[in-house]
Amino acid sequence: MAAALPPVQGDLQGQKVVVIGGSAGIGHASAARAYAAGADLALAARGAERLEKAAKDLMAAGGRPVAYEVVDMRDRAMVASYLGRQAPFDHLLLPGAGVYRTTYADLDEEKARLSVDAKFWGQFWSAYDARAHMPRGGSITFYSGVANRRPVPGYVIGAVIDGALDGCTRALAYEFAAEKIRVNTISPGVVASSFVDRITPEVKKELFDGYARKVPVGRVGESDDCAQAAMYLMTTSFVTGQVLRVDGGAESVP
Ligand SMILES: NC(=O)c1ccc[n+]([C@@H]2O[C@H](COP(=O)([O-])OP(=O)(O)OC[C@H]3O[C@@H](n4cnc5c(N)ncnc54)[C@H](OP(=O)(O)O)[C@@H]3O)[C@@H](O)[C@H]2O)c1
C-alpha cells in the first residue's frame, strides 16, 4: 500500500518546486509536503535507485507525475544544465549535500575541501545558475546547520560551511531582490534523517541522546520538522534574508 502524503500545509498549486537532494531525509520530507500542497515537483539526487523509489512512492500516494533525474551538487555544470531543463520553476530547495564528519585531530585536507565543494559551493552556484530560470515571486532555500552556532563534535568543517551559508543569506536576499526572488536558509539541529545510515549505532545514540537532553524540546528533530519550515519559507512572501533555526531551541540553553 502506498504511504500517505503528509497533511496539506499552504498552497503551491500551479507552482513548480525543484528539490536537489530530494530522495531522502529532509529533502524528501520537504518534497512530500510541497507535492501534498499541489506543487509540480522535480527531484534530483546522486543515487538513481533511491531517487526513483522516492519519486514513485510520491506518485503512488498522490497520483500526479513527479520528475526525477540524477544530479550531483558538486558538479556545477551538471546542476546548471539540469536547472535549465527544469525551467521555469518557482522554488528551489537545496538540501542535497553531505559533510565529512571527523575528529579535529584526523582532519583531512582533501575531504574537507570536498565537503565545502558539495555543501557551500554546490548551493551557492545552484542559486546563481537558477536565477535566469525563475519567474518573479519565487524562492530559494539553502540548508546550513546548528554546528556554527553550537559546537557539534565531528563537525568543524560543517561549522565553517554553515557559517558561510548563514552569512551569505542576507547578501543574496539583497542581490535577488531585483528579480523578486526570496532567499532564505534553514538551519537544522540534529535531525533523525537518513544521514544516520552513515554513522555507527553507538555514535548515533551518543549524538541523539546528548542532543535531546540538551535542547528545551527534549528530542532530536524529524525530517518533517524541516519540511514544515520549507513550506513556510516557500509560501510566505514577506520573508527573505532569514536563517530559520529548526533545532529544538539549541541556543535557548545556558
Ligand atoms: N540531519 C541532520 O542532523 C542535519 C543537521 C544539520 C544540518 N543538516 C543539513 O540538512 C541538509 C539535509 O540533510 P539530511 O540529514 O536530510 O541528509 P540525508 O538524509 O543524508 O539526505 C541527503 C539527500 O541529498 C542527496 N545528496 C547528497 N549529496 C548530494 C550531492 N552531492 N548532490 C545531489 N544530491 C545529494 C542524497 O541522495 P544521494 O546520496 O543519493 O545523492 C539525499 O537525497 C544537509 O545540508 C545537511 O548537512 C542536517
The ligand as an SDF file (V2000), in Angstrom:
LIG
                    3D

 48 52  0  0  0  0  0  0  0  0999 V2000
   20.2130   15.5890    9.6820 N   0  0  0  0  0  0  0  0  0  0  0  0
   20.8560   16.4330   10.4860 C   0  0  0  0  0  0  0  0  0  0  0  0
   21.0300   16.1770   11.6880 O   0  0  0  0  0  0  0  0  0  0  0  0
   21.3520   17.7410    9.9410 C   0  0  0  0  0  0  0  0  0  0  0  0
   21.8990   18.6610   10.8490 C   0  0  0  0  0  0  0  0  0  0  0  0
   22.3630   19.8770   10.3850 C   0  0  0  0  0  0  0  0  0  0  0  0
   22.3020   20.1530    9.0250 C   0  0  0  0  0  0  0  0  0  0  0  0
   21.7800   19.2520    8.1600 N   0  0  0  0  0  0  0  0  0  0  0  0
   21.7840   19.5900    6.7330 C   0  0  0  0  0  0  0  0  0  0  0  0
   20.4900   19.4330    6.1530 O   0  0  0  0  0  0  0  0  0  0  0  0
   20.6300   19.0440    4.7800 C   0  0  0  0  0  0  0  0  0  0  0  0
   19.8500   17.7600    4.5320 C   0  0  0  0  0  0  0  0  0  0  0  0
   20.3980   16.7620    5.3820 O   0  0  0  0  0  0  0  0  0  0  0  0
   19.7160   15.3330    5.6190 P   0  0  0  0  0  0  0  0  0  0  0  0
   20.0200   14.9730    7.0270 O   0  0  0  0  0  0  0  0  0  0  0  0
   18.3340   15.2940    5.1130 O   0  0  0  0  0  0  0  0  0  0  0  0
   20.6620   14.4330    4.6830 O   0  0  0  0  0  0  0  0  0  0  0  0
   20.4000   12.9570    4.1310 P   0  0  0  0  0  0  0  0  0  0  0  0
   19.3450   12.2690    4.9230 O   0  0  0  0  0  0  0  0  0  0  0  0
   21.7420   12.3270    4.0100 O   0  0  0  0  0  0  0  0  0  0  0  0
   19.7950   13.2200    2.6490 O   0  0  0  0  0  0  0  0  0  0  0  0
   20.5700   13.9480    1.7290 C   0  0  0  0  0  0  0  0  0  0  0  0
   19.8730   13.9700    0.3870 C   0  0  0  0  0  0  0  0  0  0  0  0
   20.6860   14.7170   -0.5240 O   0  0  0  0  0  0  0  0  0  0  0  0
   21.1940   13.8500   -1.5500 C   0  0  0  0  0  0  0  0  0  0  0  0
   22.5750   14.2520   -1.8080 N   0  0  0  0  0  0  0  0  0  0  0  0
   23.6610   14.1140   -1.0030 C   0  0  0  0  0  0  0  0  0  0  0  0
   24.7490   14.5930   -1.5980 N   0  0  0  0  0  0  0  0  0  0  0  0
   24.3490   15.0520   -2.8090 C   0  0  0  0  0  0  0  0  0  0  0  0
   25.0210   15.6520   -3.9040 C   0  0  0  0  0  0  0  0  0  0  0  0
   26.3430   15.8690   -3.8720 N   0  0  0  0  0  0  0  0  0  0  0  0
   24.3030   16.0000   -4.9990 N   0  0  0  0  0  0  0  0  0  0  0  0
   22.9740   15.7800   -5.0550 C   0  0  0  0  0  0  0  0  0  0  0  0
   22.2710   15.2150   -4.0540 N   0  0  0  0  0  0  0  0  0  0  0  0
   22.9660   14.8500   -2.9540 C   0  0  0  0  0  0  0  0  0  0  0  0
   21.0330   12.4260   -1.0010 C   0  0  0  0  0  0  0  0  0  0  0  0
   20.9100   11.4570   -2.0170 O   0  0  0  0  0  0  0  0  0  0  0  0
   22.2290   10.8040   -2.6950 P   0  0  0  0  0  0  0  0  0  0  0  0
   23.1490   10.4350   -1.5660 O   0  0  0  0  0  0  0  0  0  0  0  0
   21.7360    9.6530   -3.4760 O   0  0  0  0  0  0  0  0  0  0  0  0
   22.8000   11.8570   -3.5680 O   0  0  0  0  0  0  0  0  0  0  0  0
   19.7260   12.5910   -0.2380 C   0  0  0  0  0  0  0  0  0  0  0  0
   18.6330   12.6380   -1.1360 O   0  0  0  0  0  0  0  0  0  0  0  0
   22.1560   18.9080    4.5340 C   0  0  0  0  0  0  0  0  0  0  0  0
   22.6590   20.1180    4.0400 O   0  0  0  0  0  0  0  0  0  0  0  0
   22.6920   18.6600    5.9240 C   0  0  0  0  0  0  0  0  0  0  0  0
   24.0600   18.9960    6.0640 O   0  0  0  0  0  0  0  0  0  0  0  0
   21.3080   18.0430    8.5800 C   0  0  0  0  0  0  0  0  0  0  0  0
  1  2  1  0
  2  3  2  0
  2  4  1  0
  4  5  1  0
  4 48  2  0
  5  6  2  0
  6  7  1  0
  7  8  2  0
  8  9  1  0
  8 48  1  0
  9 10  1  0
  9 46  1  0
 10 11  1  0
 11 12  1  0
 11 44  1  0
 12 13  1  0
 13 14  1  0
 14 15  2  0
 14 16  1  0
 14 17  1  0
 17 18  1  0
 18 19  2  0
 18 20  1  0
 18 21  1  0
 21 22  1  0
 22 23  1  0
 23 24  1  0
 23 42  1  0
 24 25  1  0
 25 26  1  0
 25 36  1  0
 26 27  1  0
 26 35  1  0
 27 28  2  0
 28 29  1  0
 29 30  1  0
 29 35  2  0
 30 31  1  0
 30 32  2  0
 32 33  1  0
 33 34  2  0
 34 35  1  0
 36 37  1  0
 36 42  1  0
 37 38  1  0
 38 39  2  0
 38 40  1  0
 38 41  1  0
 42 43  1  0
 44 45  1  0
 44 46  1  0
 46 47  1  0
M  CHG  2   8   1  16  -1
M  END
$$$$
